[in-house]
Amino acid sequence: MNDTLTTRLTALGRFLPTLALGLAGGALAFWLQLPLPWLLGAMIATTLASLGGVRLRSPGRGRKGVLVVIGVMLGSAFHPGLKIDVVAWGASIAIMLLATAVMMAFSVWFSRRVAGHSLETALYAGVPGGVSTVTVMALKSGADLRVVGMTHAVRILILLLAIPLALPLLGHVDLPPSSTDLSHWLWLPAPVDAAWLAAAGLAGAWLGKRLRLPNALLFGPALASTALHLTGLTEAALPPSLIALAQVIIGVSVGVRFSGTSLARVGHLLVMGTLQALALLLIAGLAAWVAFRLTDTSMAAALLAYMPGGAPELSLVALSLGIDPAFVTAHHLLRITLLILCLPLLLRVGRRLGA
């Protein structure tokens, strides 16, 4: 017991300099009034440091805790008066699945024919999201984990950098200004509400694992928190300071994936990953435009829902910017669930066809 505690404290101590760098980057971005300052500031600072040769520590278990926090946050977007247009959602999901099939086909072709990777590597690197689960699956397939991890990291980096640039151009969303009011950052929910939210996180994490949900620590608490908010047991949201910290750790989690690398050593992977990410972003954008035209879905919400990135990152962006987080989260949950179920079959078919 003491050894375990000592090990965890040691890991925390080693992570603190990385966290401090992320907080400094977030604070600078906040001072510069950049959109999504805590997320993007932390991500950019740690990415630049990593590519500069600095070895940064991963959040480790801290990221798991942040996933639970984000899940509870996502559930708070639901409320008893929430109206869901079943027809529009159904049509949007159909468009999203078609776009996902196109993304997968392009990613595998690009990785095989242009980047020159194996079928296994191309398949797992091409999955639009679910990097943690996909990496575990790739371990058993003989895929090149460095390529898989780097491709996903570059894709998420490109998408998160593109979001603040793309959304204002759509004309359907205004990025909210950063609040400098101290009372805003010191606000806390009432003790009873705090207890409900904590219970949703703990019970949801357990439920997610029992149901074997993809990204169980995110979607389990999201389901539990949604149930609490839809039934009206609580209307509480999480403190802004905790939300900012969650954004910093998610940003750091992206940046440290480049740790131990350099532009010279992984230049080819970075170029290939960037080209692939830009192409997938274009496909997602076209699909979002089709959904907007056919279903009256918000262009901004459709874009976040269709983007080939991680559910934690994009759901957090949707929640932070108030862009229909329920819609965005539902799409990402369905997509990654179906992809994880289909990946073994796709791999077998690809091997038989000699792709």
PyMOL commands that set and color helices and strands:
alter all, ss='L'
color gray80, all
select helices_A, chain A and resi 2-31+37-51+61-75+86-114+119-126+131-139+145-170+182-186+191-210+216-230+240-258+267-295+299-306+311-321+325-353
alter helices_A, ss='H'
color red, helices_A
deselect
rebuild
show_as cartoon
